[in-house]
Structures are given as structure tokens and as C-alpha cells.
């Protein structure tokens, strides 16, 4: 990872509740982010940034391929980590996301 990309990842972690991030083989990254502030229910999501150039990311939200919620931060993280750490699961999630965007045929 080049230095300016590393700085971007750390900035994202600080500002958006990123719990986990890793580079993808073809470029870009996958991240698990905490969302919301409900003390009774922990929520998080897996997002995938496929653009390798940080300047091309401006104004575009990365696809969210999975979401989970539960009473325990650990349980939710472990569920989403199974997706975020697996390249095949990430690719499958992107395909499902693309299909939802296209809508019914």
C-alpha cells in the first residue's frame, strides 16, 4: 500500500467508525464500518471500494454488500468479518449489489 493510500485508510477509520479494512487483490479495499449510535443495538456494514484512484472516489459512496445488527459488537463483527475476509464472498456480494441496482429483468 502506498503511503497516501495508508493515510486515507487511517482517516476513514478515524472519521467513520471503520473496524476492519484490507486491500483487494485488484486494487481498492473492503471495510467493516460501525453505523448508528444506538446503545442497545450494534449495527455495522461491509462496503467495497473498487476504485484504486482515491481522486475518482470523490462523490461516490462505495457499495454496501452486507449489513448486520445485534446486541454484541463482537458477534456482529465476526459475522461480517466472514464476508470481508473472503474474496469469493466479497465478489458474490458485489454481484448481488449489481443485480439489485439493475432491478427485475
C-alpha positions as a LaTeX table, in Angstrom:
\begin{tabular}{lrrr}
\hline
Residue & $x$ (\AA) & $y$ (\AA) & $z$ (\AA) \\
\hline
Unk1 & 0.00 & 0.00 & 0.00 \\
Unk2 & 1.38 & 3.39 & $-0.93$ \\
Unk3 & 1.75 & 5.96 & 1.81 \\
Unk4 & $-1.08$ & 8.26 & 0.65 \\
Unk5 & $-3.48$ & 5.29 & 0.47 \\
Unk6 & $-2.50$ & 4.28 & 4.01 \\
Unk7 & $-3.22$ & 7.82 & 5.21 \\
Unk8 & $-6.64$ & 7.67 & 3.51 \\
Unk9 & $-7.49$ & 4.37 & 5.26 \\
Unk10 & $-6.50$ & 5.75 & 8.65 \\
Unk11 & $-8.53$ & 8.91 & 8.02 \\
Unk12 & $-11.56$ & 6.75 & 7.17 \\
Unk13 & $-11.07$ & 4.68 & 10.30 \\
Unk14 & $-10.98$ & 7.79 & 12.47 \\
Unk15 & $-13.96$ & 9.54 & 10.91 \\
Unk16 & $-16.43$ & 6.75 & 10.04 \\
Unk17 & $-16.06$ & 4.03 & 12.65 \\
Unk18 & $-14.11$ & 1.63 & 10.44 \\
Unk19 & $-13.49$ & $-1.59$ & 12.38 \\
Unk20 & $-11.59$ & $-3.51$ & 9.69 \\
Unk21 & $-10.08$ & $-2.81$ & 6.29 \\
Unk22 & $-7.96$ & $-4.68$ & 3.79 \\
Unk23 & $-6.77$ & $-4.19$ & 0.26 \\
Unk24 & $-8.42$ & $-6.15$ & $-2.53$ \\
Unk25 & $-6.27$ & $-8.13$ & $-4.98$ \\
Unk26 & $-7.14$ & $-5.94$ & $-7.99$ \\
Unk27 & $-6.98$ & $-2.67$ & $-6.07$ \\
Unk28 & $-9.40$ & $-0.85$ & $-3.84$ \\
Unk29 & $-10.38$ & $-2.13$ & $-0.41$ \\
Unk30 & $-13.08$ & $-3.77$ & 1.67 \\
Unk31 & $-14.11$ & $-2.34$ & 5.05 \\
Unk32 & $-16.34$ & $-3.13$ & 8.01 \\
Unk33 & $-17.85$ & 0.06 & 9.39 \\
Unk34 & $-19.89$ & 0.64 & 12.54 \\
Unk35 & $-23.08$ & 2.62 & 11.82 \\
Unk36 & $-25.53$ & 4.34 & 14.11 \\
Unk37 & $-25.28$ & 5.15 & 17.78 \\
Unk38 & $-27.98$ & 3.01 & 19.40 \\
Unk39 & $-26.59$ & 1.77 & 22.75 \\
Unk40 & $-28.97$ & $-1.23$ & 22.70 \\
Unk41 & $-28.22$ & $-2.43$ & 19.16 \\
Unk42 & $-24.84$ & $-2.53$ & 17.45 \\
Unk43 & $-25.01$ & $-2.14$ & 13.66 \\
Unk44 & $-22.27$ & $-2.47$ & 11.06 \\
Unk45 & $-21.85$ & $-2.95$ & 7.32 \\
Unk46 & $-19.36$ & $-4.23$ & 4.77 \\
Unk47 & $-18.52$ & $-1.79$ & 1.99 \\
Unk48 & $-16.29$ & $-2.33$ & $-1.02$ \\
Unk49 & $-14.35$ & 0.45 & $-2.71$ \\
Unk50 & $-13.36$ & $-0.85$ & $-6.11$ \\
Unk51 & $-11.77$ & 2.33 & $-7.41$ \\
Unk52 & $-7.99$ & 2.29 & $-6.98$ \\
Unk53 & $-7.53$ & 6.03 & $-7.53$ \\
Unk54 & $-8.62$ & 8.00 & $-4.42$ \\
Unk55 & $-9.47$ & 11.04 & $-6.57$ \\
Unk56 & $-12.02$ & 9.01 & $-8.56$ \\
Unk57 & $-13.77$ & 8.07 & $-5.29$ \\
Unk58 & $-14.80$ & 11.66 & $-4.55$ \\
Unk59 & $-18.57$ & 11.99 & $-4.63$ \\
Unk60 & $-19.21$ & 8.25 & $-4.90$ \\
Unk61 & $-20.27$ & 6.08 & $-1.99$ \\
Unk62 & $-18.80$ & 2.56 & $-2.04$ \\
Unk63 & $-21.27$ & $-0.31$ & $-2.48$ \\
Unk64 & $-22.58$ & $-1.82$ & 0.76 \\
Unk65 & $-22.65$ & $-5.59$ & 0.25 \\
Unk66 & $-23.71$ & $-6.73$ & 3.73 \\
Unk67 & $-25.23$ & $-5.36$ & 6.93 \\
Unk68 & $-25.75$ & $-6.88$ & 10.34 \\
Unk69 & $-27.06$ & $-5.85$ & 13.74 \\
Unk70 & $-27.12$ & $-7.37$ & 17.19 \\
Unk71 & $-26.65$ & $-6.78$ & 20.88 \\
Unk72 & $-22.95$ & $-7.64$ & 20.77 \\
Unk73 & $-20.30$ & $-5.77$ & 18.80 \\
Unk74 & $-18.21$ & $-8.95$ & 18.71 \\
Unk75 & $-21.00$ & $-11.09$ & 17.27 \\
Unk76 & $-21.81$ & $-8.56$ & 14.54 \\
Unk77 & $-18.13$ & $-8.05$ & 13.69 \\
Unk78 & $-17.49$ & $-11.81$ & 13.49 \\
Unk79 & $-20.47$ & $-12.28$ & 11.15 \\
Unk80 & $-19.31$ & $-9.51$ & 8.81 \\
Unk81 & $-15.65$ & $-10.49$ & 9.02 \\
Unk82 & $-16.51$ & $-13.85$ & 7.45 \\
Unk83 & $-17.59$ & $-11.89$ & 4.36 \\
Unk84 & $-14.95$ & $-9.14$ & 4.37 \\
Unk85 & $-12.01$ & $-11.53$ & 4.73 \\
Unk86 & $-13.12$ & $-13.83$ & 1.89 \\
Unk87 & $-12.51$ & $-12.70$ & $-1.71$ \\
Unk88 & $-15.20$ & $-15.04$ & $-3.07$ \\
Unk89 & $-17.78$ & $-13.72$ & $-0.57$ \\
Unk90 & $-16.85$ & $-10.14$ & $-1.47$ \\
Unk91 & $-17.20$ & $-10.87$ & $-5.21$ \\
Unk92 & $-20.58$ & $-12.57$ & $-4.59$ \\
Unk93 & $-21.72$ & $-9.58$ & $-2.58$ \\
Unk94 & $-20.77$ & $-7.21$ & $-5.39$ \\
Unk95 & $-22.68$ & $-9.34$ & $-7.90$ \\
Unk96 & $-25.80$ & $-9.28$ & $-5.69$ \\
Unk97 & $-25.42$ & $-5.50$ & $-5.23$ \\
Unk98 & $-25.17$ & $-5.01$ & $-9.01$ \\
Unk99 & $-28.24$ & $-7.20$ & $-9.59$ \\
Unk100 & $-30.28$ & $-5.14$ & $-7.07$ \\
Unk101 & $-29.27$ & $-1.93$ & $-8.86$ \\
Unk102 & $-30.39$ & $-3.30$ & $-12.22$ \\
Unk103 & $-33.73$ & $-4.34$ & $-10.78$ \\
Unk104 & $-36.05$ & $-7.04$ & $-12.09$ \\
Unk105 & $-35.46$ & $-8.22$ & $-15.65$ \\
\hline
\end{tabular}
